[in-house]
Protein backbone atom coordinates (compact mmCIF):
# COMPACT_ATOMS: atom_id res chain seq x y z
CA UNK A 1 0.00 0.00 0.00
CA UNK A 2 1.40 3.39 -1.01
CA UNK A 3 2.25 5.81 1.78
CA UNK A 4 0.60 9.26 1.38
CA UNK A 5 3.49 11.07 3.01
CA UNK A 6 5.93 9.62 0.50
CA UNK A 7 3.59 10.42 -2.37
CA UNK A 8 3.61 14.05 -1.20
CA UNK A 9 7.40 13.99 -1.22
CA UNK A 10 7.46 12.62 -4.78
CA UNK A 11 4.91 15.22 -5.88
CA UNK A 12 7.01 18.05 -4.41
CA UNK A 13 10.17 16.75 -6.11
CA UNK A 14 8.33 16.48 -9.43
CA UNK A 15 6.99 20.04 -9.20
CA UNK A 16 10.23 21.66 -8.08
CA UNK A 17 12.75 19.47 -9.84
CA UNK A 18 15.08 19.21 -6.87
CA UNK A 19 15.37 17.62 -3.46
CA UNK A 20 16.44 20.93 -1.93
CA UNK A 21 13.33 22.82 -3.08
CA UNK A 22 11.05 19.94 -2.10
CA UNK A 23 12.62 19.83 1.38
CA UNK A 24 12.12 23.58 1.74
CA UNK A 25 8.41 23.37 0.82
CA UNK A 26 7.74 20.39 3.09
CA UNK A 27 9.90 21.71 5.96
CA UNK A 28 11.99 18.53 5.87
CA UNK A 29 15.73 18.04 5.77
CA UNK A 30 17.27 16.97 2.46
CA UNK A 31 18.31 13.56 3.85
CA UNK A 32 14.72 13.02 5.00
CA UNK A 33 13.40 13.67 1.47
CA UNK A 34 15.98 11.30 0.01
CA UNK A 35 15.03 8.67 2.58
CA UNK A 36 11.33 8.90 1.70
CA UNK A 37 12.14 8.57 -2.02
CA UNK A 38 14.24 5.49 -1.34
CA UNK A 39 11.49 3.94 0.77
CA UNK A 40 8.93 4.68 -1.97
CA UNK A 41 11.15 2.94 -4.51
CA UNK A 42 11.39 -0.05 -2.17
CA UNK A 43 7.61 -0.12 -1.73
CA UNK A 44 6.87 0.08 -5.47
CA UNK A 45 9.79 -2.03 -6.71
CA UNK A 46 10.45 0.63 -9.34
CA UNK A 47 13.26 3.08 -9.86
CA UNK A 48 11.60 6.48 -9.58
CA UNK A 49 14.51 8.96 -9.68
CA UNK A 50 17.95 9.05 -11.23
CA UNK A 51 20.91 11.32 -10.68
CA UNK A 52 21.83 13.80 -13.39
CA UNK A 53 24.99 15.71 -12.58
CA UNK A 54 24.47 17.26 -9.17
CA UNK A 55 20.69 17.00 -9.39
CA UNK A 56 18.01 14.38 -9.99
CA UNK A 57 15.19 13.76 -12.44
CA UNK A 58 12.25 11.41 -12.46
CA UNK A 59 12.32 8.22 -14.49
CA UNK A 60 9.36 7.24 -16.67
CA UNK A 61 7.98 5.23 -13.77
CA UNK A 62 8.56 8.20 -11.49
CA UNK A 63 6.69 10.54 -13.85
CA UNK A 64 3.72 8.14 -14.03
CA UNK A 65 3.52 7.81 -10.27
CA UNK A 66 4.05 11.56 -9.74
CA UNK A 67 1.09 12.34 -12.02
CA UNK A 68 -1.11 9.92 -10.08
CA UNK A 69 0.23 11.26 -6.78
CA UNK A 70 -0.76 14.83 -7.74
CA UNK A 71 -4.27 13.60 -8.61
CA UNK A 72 -4.60 11.61 -5.38
CA UNK A 73 -3.29 14.48 -3.23
CA UNK A 74 -5.63 16.97 -4.93
CA UNK A 75 -8.66 14.75 -4.33
CA UNK A 76 -7.66 14.12 -0.72
CA UNK A 77 -7.12 17.82 -0.02
CA UNK A 78 -10.46 18.69 -1.65
CA UNK A 79 -12.22 16.08 0.44
CA UNK A 80 -10.60 17.47 3.59
CA UNK A 81 -11.67 21.01 2.71
CA UNK A 82 -15.24 19.92 1.94
CA UNK A 83 -15.44 17.98 5.19
CA UNK A 84 -14.09 20.96 7.14
CA UNK A 85 -16.71 23.20 5.55
CA UNK A 86 -19.42 20.69 6.39
CA UNK A 87 -18.34 19.90 9.94
CA UNK A 88 -16.19 22.85 10.96
CA UNK A 89 -19.07 25.25 11.56
CA UNK A 90 -21.01 22.76 13.68
CA UNK A 91 -18.29 22.27 16.25
CA UNK A 92 -14.92 23.63 17.25
CA UNK A 93 -13.51 26.91 18.49
CA UNK A 94 -12.62 30.28 17.02
CA UNK A 95 -10.64 32.92 18.94
CA UNK A 96 -10.74 36.71 18.62
CA UNK A 97 -8.57 39.45 20.10
CA UNK A 98 -9.90 43.02 20.00
CA UNK A 99 -9.19 46.41 21.54
CA UNK A 100 -11.50 47.64 24.34
CA UNK A 101 -13.82 49.98 22.42
CA UNK A 102 -14.40 47.30 19.78
CA UNK A 103 -15.33 44.84 22.51
CA UNK A 104 -17.66 47.49 23.92
CA UNK A 105 -19.49 48.13 20.63
CA UNK A 106 -19.71 45.95 17.54
CA UNK A 107 -17.91 42.77 18.64
CA UNK A 108 -20.79 41.62 20.89
CA UNK A 109 -23.19 42.04 17.97
CA UNK A 110 -20.87 39.93 15.82
CA UNK A 111 -20.73 37.30 18.58
CA UNK A 112 -24.54 37.15 18.73
CA UNK A 113 -24.79 36.68 14.96
CA UNK A 114 -22.11 33.97 14.99
CA UNK A 115 -23.86 32.14 17.83
CA UNK A 116 -27.22 32.37 16.07
CA UNK A 117 -25.95 31.11 12.71
CA UNK A 118 -23.42 28.58 14.01
CA UNK A 119 -24.50 27.52 17.51
CA UNK A 120 -21.90 24.75 17.69
CA UNK A 121 -18.97 27.17 17.45
CA UNK A 122 -17.23 28.14 20.68
CA UNK A 123 -16.14 31.80 20.38
CA UNK A 124 -13.37 32.94 22.72
CA UNK A 125 -12.73 36.67 23.22
CA UNK A 126 -9.66 38.39 24.65
CA UNK A 127 -8.96 42.11 25.11
CA UNK A 128 -5.73 43.32 23.52
CA UNK A 129 -4.44 46.53 21.95
CA UNK A 130 -3.26 46.17 18.32
CA UNK A 131 0.44 45.34 18.90
CA UNK A 132 -0.40 42.63 21.43
CA UNK A 133 -3.31 41.33 19.33
CA UNK A 134 -1.08 41.03 16.25
CA UNK A 135 1.59 39.24 18.27
CA UNK A 136 -1.04 36.78 19.52
CA UNK A 137 -2.26 36.29 15.95
CA UNK A 138 1.21 35.51 14.61
CA UNK A 139 1.84 33.15 17.53
CA UNK A 140 -1.34 31.19 16.75
CA UNK A 141 -3.01 32.16 20.03
CA UNK A 142 -6.00 33.74 18.22
CA UNK A 143 -7.56 33.27 14.78
CA UNK A 144 -8.64 36.89 14.16
CA UNK A 145 -7.39 40.19 15.58
CA UNK A 146 -9.47 43.36 15.40
CA UNK A 147 -6.92 46.15 15.11
CA UNK A 148 -6.62 49.73 13.94
CA UNK A 149 -4.18 52.07 12.26
CA UNK A 150 -4.41 55.86 12.16
CA UNK A 151 -4.65 57.46 8.74
CA UNK A 152 -1.44 59.41 9.36
CA UNK A 153 0.55 56.31 10.33
CA UNK A 154 2.87 54.58 7.85
CA UNK A 155 1.40 51.44 6.34
CA UNK A 156 1.95 48.67 7.00
CA UNK A 157 3.59 48.55 10.40
CA UNK A 158 6.28 45.87 10.89
CA UNK A 159 3.88 43.70 12.91
CA UNK A 160 1.43 43.72 10.00
CA UNK A 161 3.94 42.39 7.45
CA UNK A 162 4.93 38.85 6.49
CA UNK A 163 1.69 36.95 6.22
CA UNK A 164 -0.75 39.16 8.11
CA UNK A 165 -3.76 40.00 5.93
CA UNK A 166 -6.02 42.94 6.76
CA UNK A 167 -9.73 43.11 5.93
CA UNK A 168 -11.00 46.70 6.18
CA UNK A 169 -14.06 47.03 8.41
CA UNK A 170 -14.74 50.79 8.68
CA UNK A 171 -13.24 54.23 9.37
CA UNK A 172 -13.55 55.59 12.91
CA UNK A 173 -13.52 59.43 13.22
CA UNK A 174 -11.73 61.23 16.03
CA UNK A 175 -13.27 63.76 18.45
CA UNK A 176 -11.89 66.45 20.70
CA UNK A 177 -13.29 65.86 24.19
CA UNK A 178 -13.43 68.86 26.52
CA UNK A 179 -14.94 69.73 29.95
CA UNK A 180 -18.46 71.13 30.37
CA UNK A 181 -18.79 74.82 29.59
CA UNK A 182 -16.01 74.89 26.98
CA UNK A 183 -16.52 76.09 23.44
CA UNK A 184 -17.40 73.58 20.76
CA UNK A 185 -14.18 73.90 18.79
CA UNK A 186 -12.82 70.91 16.91
CA UNK A 187 -9.32 72.33 16.67
CA UNK A 188 -6.66 71.12 19.16
CA UNK A 189 -4.96 74.51 18.71
CA UNK A 190 -7.69 76.10 20.85
CA UNK A 191 -6.37 74.06 23.80
CA UNK A 192 -2.64 74.47 23.27
CA UNK A 193 -2.24 75.71 26.84
CA UNK A 194 -4.40 73.01 28.45
CA UNK A 195 -3.38 69.77 30.11
CA UNK A 196 -3.89 66.72 27.94
CA UNK A 197 -4.81 63.09 28.63
CA UNK A 198 -3.37 60.42 26.33
CA UNK A 199 -4.25 56.79 25.73
CA UNK A 200 -2.52 53.71 24.29
CA UNK A 201 0.75 54.01 22.37
CA UNK A 202 -0.91 54.35 18.95
CA UNK A 203 -3.44 56.87 20.30
CA UNK A 204 -0.69 58.86 22.02
CA UNK A 205 1.27 58.97 18.76
CA UNK A 206 -1.80 60.21 16.92
CA UNK A 207 -2.42 62.89 19.57
CA UNK A 208 1.17 64.13 19.23
CA UNK A 209 0.79 64.27 15.43
CA UNK A 210 -2.46 66.26 15.66
CA UNK A 211 -0.96 68.74 18.09
CA UNK A 212 2.23 69.09 16.06
CA UNK A 213 0.13 69.85 12.97
CA UNK A 214 -1.64 72.54 15.04
CA UNK A 215 1.70 74.09 15.98
CA UNK A 216 2.28 73.02 19.58
CA UNK A 217 3.47 70.17 21.78
CA UNK A 218 0.80 69.02 24.26
CA UNK A 219 1.42 68.99 27.99
CA UNK A 220 0.39 65.41 28.82
CA UNK A 221 -0.62 65.23 32.46
CA UNK A 222 -2.29 61.81 32.55
CA UNK A 223 -2.03 58.59 30.55
CA UNK A 224 -4.60 55.79 30.54
CA UNK A 225 -6.18 53.62 27.85
CA UNK A 226 -9.40 53.34 29.90
CA UNK A 227 -11.83 55.53 27.94
CA UNK A 228 -14.28 55.61 30.89
CA UNK A 229 -11.58 57.00 33.18
CA UNK A 230 -10.45 59.45 30.50
CA UNK A 231 -13.92 60.95 30.16
CA UNK A 232 -14.34 61.13 33.93
CA UNK A 233 -11.10 63.12 34.20
CA UNK A 234 -12.15 65.43 31.38
CA UNK A 235 -15.56 65.96 32.99
CA UNK A 236 -13.80 66.87 36.25
CA UNK A 237 -11.79 69.55 34.43
CA UNK A 238 -8.43 67.75 34.72
CA UNK A 239 -7.63 68.03 31.02
CA UNK A 240 -8.77 67.54 27.45
CA UNK A 241 -8.24 64.62 25.10
CA UNK A 242 -8.89 63.08 21.70
CA UNK A 243 -11.06 59.96 21.54
CA UNK A 244 -12.24 57.85 18.60
CA UNK A 245 -15.94 57.56 17.88
CA UNK A 246 -16.05 53.93 19.02
CA UNK A 247 -14.90 54.90 22.52
CA UNK A 248 -17.68 57.49 22.75
CA UNK A 249 -20.21 54.97 21.40
CA UNK A 250 -19.15 52.43 24.03
CA UNK A 251 -19.41 54.97 26.86
CA UNK A 252 -20.37 58.63 26.82
CA UNK A 253 -19.98 60.72 29.99
CA UNK A 254 -22.95 63.10 30.17
CA UNK A 255 -20.83 66.11 31.17
CA UNK A 256 -18.18 66.16 28.43
CA UNK A 257 -18.37 68.09 25.19
CA UNK A 258 -17.24 66.55 21.91
CA UNK A 259 -16.53 67.94 18.48
CA UNK A 260 -15.23 66.18 15.38
CA UNK A 261 -11.62 66.84 14.39
CA UNK A 262 -11.12 67.14 10.63
CA UNK A 263 -8.48 64.69 9.43
CA UNK A 264 -8.53 62.58 12.59
CA UNK A 265 -9.44 59.08 11.44
CA UNK A 266 -8.38 55.57 12.31
CA UNK A 267 -8.95 52.60 10.02
CA UNK A 268 -10.33 49.51 11.75
CA UNK A 269 -9.38 46.09 10.37
CA UNK A 270 -9.89 42.40 10.99
CA UNK A 271 -6.49 40.74 10.70
CA UNK A 272 -5.80 37.10 9.89
CA UNK A 273 -2.52 35.25 9.41
CA UNK A 274 -1.42 32.83 6.72
CA UNK A 275 -2.40 32.05 3.17
CA UNK A 276 -6.03 31.96 2.00
CA UNK A 277 -8.54 30.42 2.02
CA UNK A 278 -9.57 30.97 5.62
CA UNK A 279 -10.77 27.99 7.69
CA UNK A 280 -14.59 27.91 7.71
CA UNK A 281 -14.89 29.05 11.34
CA UNK A 282 -12.55 32.00 10.73
CA UNK A 283 -14.42 32.98 7.57
CA UNK A 284 -17.71 32.87 9.50
CA UNK A 285 -16.29 35.15 12.18
CA UNK A 286 -15.01 37.62 9.58
CA UNK A 287 -18.46 37.71 7.98
CA UNK A 288 -20.09 38.31 11.36
CA UNK A 289 -17.69 41.17 12.12
CA UNK A 290 -18.32 42.80 8.73
CA UNK A 291 -22.07 42.56 9.26
CA UNK A 292 -21.88 44.09 12.75
CA UNK A 293 -19.78 47.18 12.05
CA UNK A 294 -21.36 50.55 12.90
DOSE-756094 format. One record per residue (C-alpha): y, z, x; residue in one letter; residue number from 1. Coordinates in steps of 0.05 Angstrom, whole numbers, plus 5000, padded with zeros to 4 digits. Each point is the difference from the previous one (the first is absolute). Example, Ala and Ser with C-alpha at 12.3 -4.5 7.8 and 13.67 -1.06 7.14 Angstrom:
<atoms>
v | w | u | residu | num
4910 | 5156 | 5246 | A | 1
5069 | 4987 | 5027 | S | 2
</atoms>
This chain:
<atoms>
v | w | u | residu | num
5000 | 5000 | 5000 | X | 1
5068 | 4980 | 5028 | X | 2
5048 | 5056 | 5017 | X | 3
5069 | 4992 | 4967 | X | 4
5036 | 5032 | 5058 | X | 5
4971 | 4950 | 5049 | X | 6
5016 | 4943 | 4953 | X | 7
5073 | 5023 | 5000 | X | 8
4999 | 5000 | 5076 | X | 9
4972 | 4928 | 5001 | X | 10
5052 | 4978 | 4949 | X | 11
5057 | 5030 | 5042 | X | 12
4974 | 4966 | 5063 | X | 13
4995 | 4933 | 4964 | X | 14
5071 | 5005 | 4973 | X | 15
5032 | 5022 | 5065 | X | 16
4956 | 4965 | 5050 | X | 17
4995 | 5060 | 5047 | X | 18
4968 | 5068 | 5005 | X | 19
5067 | 5030 | 5022 | X | 20
5037 | 4977 | 4938 | X | 21
4943 | 5020 | 4954 | X | 22
4998 | 5070 | 5031 | X | 23
5075 | 5007 | 4990 | X | 24
4995 | 4981 | 4926 | X | 25
4941 | 5046 | 4987 | X | 26
5026 | 5057 | 5043 | X | 27
4937 | 4998 | 5042 | X | 28
4990 | 4998 | 5075 | X | 29
4978 | 4934 | 5030 | X | 30
4932 | 5028 | 5021 | X | 31
4989 | 5023 | 4928 | X | 32
5013 | 4929 | 4974 | X | 33
4953 | 4971 | 5052 | X | 34
4947 | 5052 | 4981 | X | 35
5005 | 4982 | 4926 | X | 36
4993 | 4926 | 5016 | X | 37
4939 | 5013 | 5042 | X | 38
4969 | 5042 | 4945 | X | 39
5015 | 4946 | 4949 | X | 40
4965 | 4949 | 5044 | X | 41
4940 | 5047 | 5005 | X | 42
4999 | 5008 | 4924 | X | 43
5004 | 4926 | 4985 | X | 44
4957 | 4975 | 5059 | X | 45
5054 | 4947 | 5013 | X | 46
5049 | 4990 | 5056 | X | 47
5068 | 5005 | 4967 | X | 48
5049 | 4998 | 5058 | X | 49
5002 | 4969 | 5069 | X | 50
5045 | 5011 | 5059 | X | 51
5050 | 4946 | 5019 | X | 52
5038 | 5016 | 5063 | X | 53
5031 | 5069 | 4989 | X | 54
4995 | 4995 | 4925 | X | 55
4948 | 4988 | 4946 | X | 56
4987 | 4951 | 4944 | X | 57
4953 | 5000 | 4941 | X | 58
4936 | 4959 | 5001 | X | 59
4981 | 4957 | 4941 | X | 60
4960 | 5058 | 4973 | X | 61
5059 | 5045 | 5011 | X | 62
5047 | 4953 | 4963 | X | 63
4952 | 4996 | 4940 | X | 64
4993 | 5076 | 4996 | X | 65
5075 | 5010 | 5011 | X | 66
5016 | 4955 | 4941 | X | 67
4951 | 5038 | 4956 | X | 68
5027 | 5066 | 5027 | X | 69
5072 | 4981 | 4980 | X | 70
4975 | 4983 | 4930 | X | 71
4960 | 5064 | 4993 | X | 72
5058 | 5043 | 5026 | X | 73
5049 | 4966 | 4953 | X | 74
4956 | 5012 | 4940 | X | 75
4987 | 5073 | 5020 | X | 76
5074 | 5014 | 5011 | X | 77
5018 | 4967 | 4933 | X | 78
4948 | 5042 | 4965 | X | 79
5027 | 5063 | 5032 | X | 80
5071 | 4982 | 4979 | X | 81
4978 | 4985 | 4928 | X | 82
4962 | 5065 | 4996 | X | 83
5059 | 5039 | 5027 | X | 84
5045 | 4968 | 4948 | X | 85
4950 | 5017 | 4946 | X | 86
4984 | 5071 | 5021 | X | 87
5059 | 5020 | 5043 | X | 88
5048 | 5012 | 4943 | X | 89
4950 | 5043 | 4961 | X | 90
4990 | 5051 | 5054 | X | 91
5028 | 5020 | 5068 | X | 92
5065 | 5025 | 5028 | X | 93
5068 | 4970 | 5018 | X | 94
5052 | 5039 | 5039 | X | 95
5076 | 4993 | 4998 | X | 96
5055 | 5030 | 5044 | X | 97
5071 | 4998 | 4973 | X | 98
5068 | 5031 | 5014 | X | 99
5025 | 5056 | 4954 | X | 100
5047 | 4961 | 4954 | X | 101
4946 | 4948 | 4988 | X | 102
4951 | 5054 | 4981 | X | 103
5053 | 5028 | 4954 | X | 104
5013 | 4935 | 4963 | X | 105
4956 | 4938 | 4996 | X | 106
4936 | 5022 | 5036 | X | 107
4977 | 5045 | 4942 | X | 108
5009 | 4941 | 4952 | X | 109
4958 | 4957 | 5047 | X | 110
4947 | 5056 | 5002 | X | 111
4997 | 5003 | 4924 | X | 112
4991 | 4924 | 4995 | X | 113
4945 | 5001 | 5054 | X | 114
4964 | 5057 | 4965 | X | 115
5004 | 4964 | 4933 | X | 116
4975 | 4933 | 5025 | X | 117
4950 | 5026 | 5051 | X | 118
4978 | 5070 | 4978 | X | 119
4945 | 5004 | 5052 | X | 120
5048 | 4995 | 5059 | X | 121
5020 | 5065 | 5034 | X | 122
5073 | 4994 | 5022 | X | 123
5023 | 5046 | 5056 | X | 124
5074 | 5010 | 5012 | X | 125
5035 | 5029 | 5062 | X | 126
5074 | 5009 | 5014 | X | 127
5024 | 4968 | 5064 | X | 128
5065 | 4969 | 5026 | X | 129
4992 | 4927 | 5024 | X | 130
4984 | 5012 | 5074 | X | 131
4946 | 5051 | 4983 | X | 132
4974 | 4958 | 4942 | X | 133
4994 | 4938 | 5044 | X | 134
4964 | 5040 | 5054 | X | 135
4951 | 5025 | 4947 | X | 136
4990 | 4929 | 4976 | X | 137
4984 | 4973 | 5069 | X | 138
4953 | 5059 | 5013 | X | 139
4961 | 4984 | 4936 | X | 140
5019 | 5066 | 4967 | X | 141
5032 | 4963 | 4940 | X | 142
4990 | 4932 | 4969 | X | 143
5073 | 4987 | 4978 | X | 144
5066 | 5029 | 5025 | X | 145
5063 | 4996 | 4959 | X | 146
5056 | 4994 | 5051 | X | 147
5072 | 4977 | 5006 | X | 148
5046 | 4966 | 5048 | X | 149
5076 | 4998 | 4996 | X | 150
5032 | 4932 | 4995 | X | 151
5039 | 5012 | 5064 | X | 152
4938 | 5020 | 5040 | X | 153
4966 | 4950 | 5046 | X | 154
4937 | 4970 | 4971 | X | 155
4944 | 5013 | 5011 | X | 156
4998 | 5068 | 5033 | X | 157
4946 | 5010 | 5054 | X | 158
4957 | 5040 | 4952 | X | 159
5000 | 4942 | 4951 | X | 160
4974 | 4949 | 5050 | X | 161
4929 | 4981 | 5020 | X | 162
4962 | 4994 | 4935 | X | 163
5044 | 5038 | 4951 | X | 164
5017 | 4957 | 4940 | X | 165
5059 | 5016 | 4955 | X | 166
5003 | 4984 | 4925 | X | 167
5072 | 5005 | 4975 | X | 168
5007 | 5044 | 4939 | X | 169
5075 | 5006 | 4986 | X | 170
5069 | 5013 | 5030 | X | 171
5027 | 5071 | 4994 | X | 172
5077 | 5006 | 5001 | X | 173
5036 | 5057 | 5035 | X | 174
5050 | 5048 | 4970 | X | 175
5054 | 5045 | 5027 | X | 176
4988 | 5070 | 4972 | X | 177
5060 | 5046 | 4997 | X | 178
5018 | 5069 | 4970 | X | 179
5028 | 5008 | 4930 | X | 180
5073 | 4985 | 4993 | X | 181
5002 | 4948 | 5056 | X | 182
5024 | 4929 | 4990 | X | 183
4950 | 4946 | 4982 | X | 184
5006 | 4961 | 5064 | X | 185
4940 | 4962 | 5028 | X | 186
5029 | 4995 | 5070 | X | 187
4975 | 5050 | 5053 | X | 188
5068 | 4991 | 5034 | X | 189
5032 | 5043 | 4945 | X | 190
4959 | 5059 | 5027 | X | 191
5008 | 4989 | 5074 | X | 192
5025 | 5072 | 5008 | X | 193
4946 | 5032 | 4957 | X | 194
4935 | 5033 | 5020 | X | 195
4939 | 4957 | 4990 | X | 196
4928 | 5014 | 4982 | X | 197
4946 | 4954 | 5029 | X | 198
4928 | 4988 | 4982 | X | 199
4938 | 4971 | 5035 | X | 200
5006 | 4961 | 5065 | X | 201
5007 | 4932 | 4967 | X | 202
5050 | 5027 | 4949 | X | 203
5040 | 5034 | 5055 | X | 204
5002 | 4935 | 5039 | X | 205
5025 | 4963 | 4939 | X | 206
5054 | 5053 | 4988 | X | 207
5025 | 4994 | 5071 | X | 208
5002 | 4924 | 4993 | X | 209
5040 | 5004 | 4935 | X | 210
5050 | 5049 | 5030 | X | 211
5007 | 4959 | 5064 | X | 212
5015 | 4938 | 4958 | X | 213
5054 | 5042 | 4964 | X | 214
5031 | 5019 | 5067 | X | 215
4978 | 5072 | 5012 | X | 216
4943 | 5044 | 5023 | X | 217
4977 | 5049 | 4947 | X | 218
5000 | 5075 | 5012 | X | 219
4928 | 5016 | 4980 | X | 220
4997 | 5073 | 4980 | X | 221
4931 | 5002 | 4966 | X | 222
4936 | 4960 | 5005 | X | 223
4944 | 5000 | 4949 | X | 224
4956 | 4946 | 4968 | X | 225
4995 | 5041 | 4936 | X | 226
5044 | 4961 | 4951 | X | 227
5001 | 5059 | 4951 | X | 228
5028 | 5046 | 5054 | X | 229
5049 | 4946 | 5023 | X | 230
5030 | 4993 | 4931 | X | 231
5004 | 5076 | 4991 | X | 232
5039 | 5005 | 5065 | X | 233
5047 | 4944 | 4979 | X | 234
5010 | 5032 | 4932 | X | 235
5018 | 5065 | 5035 | X | 236
5054 | 4964 | 5040 | X | 237
4964 | 5005 | 5067 | X | 238
5006 | 4926 | 5016 | X | 239
4990 | 4929 | 4978 | X | 240
4941 | 4953 | 5010 | X | 241
4970 | 4932 | 4987 | X | 242
4937 | 4997 | 4957 | X | 243
4958 | 4941 | 4976 | X | 244
4994 | 4986 | 4926 | X | 245
4928 | 5022 | 4998 | X | 246
5019 | 5070 | 5023 | X | 247
5052 | 5005 | 4944 | X | 248
4949 | 4973 | 4950 | X | 249
4950 | 5053 | 5021 | X | 250
5050 | 5056 | 4995 | X | 251
5074 | 4999 | 4981 | X | 252
5041 | 5064 | 5007 | X | 253
5048 | 5003 | 4941 | X | 254
5060 | 5020 | 5042 | X | 255
5001 | 4946 | 5053 | X | 256
5039 | 4935 | 4997 | X | 257
4969 | 4934 | 5022 | X | 258
5028 | 4932 | 5014 | X | 259
4965 | 4938 | 5026 | X | 260
5013 | 4980 | 5073 | X | 261
5006 | 4925 | 5010 | X | 262
4951 | 4976 | 5052 | X | 263
4958 | 5063 | 4999 | X | 264
4930 | 4977 | 4982 | X | 265
4929 | 5017 | 5021 | X | 266
4941 | 4954 | 4989 | X | 267
4938 | 5035 | 4972 | X | 268
4932 | 4972 | 5019 | X | 269
4926 | 5013 | 4990 | X | 270
4967 | 4994 | 5068 | X | 271
4927 | 4984 | 5014 | X | 272
4963 | 4990 | 5066 | X | 273
4952 | 4946 | 5022 | X | 274
4984 | 4929 | 4980 | X | 275
4998 | 4977 | 4927 | X | 276
4969 | 5000 | 4950 | X | 277
5011 | 5072 | 4980 | X | 278
4941 | 5042 | 4976 | X | 279
4998 | 5000 | 4923 | X | 280
5023 | 5073 | 4994 | X | 281
5059 | 4988 | 5047 | X | 282
5020 | 4936 | 4963 | X | 283
4997 | 5039 | 4934 | X | 284
5046 | 5054 | 5028 | X | 285
5049 | 4948 | 5026 | X | 286
5002 | 4968 | 4931 | X | 287
5012 | 5067 | 4967 | X | 288
5057 | 5015 | 5048 | X | 289
5033 | 4933 | 4988 | X | 290
4995 | 5010 | 4925 | X | 291
5031 | 5070 | 5003 | X | 292
5062 | 4986 | 5042 | X | 293
5067 | 5017 | 4969 | X | 294
</atoms>
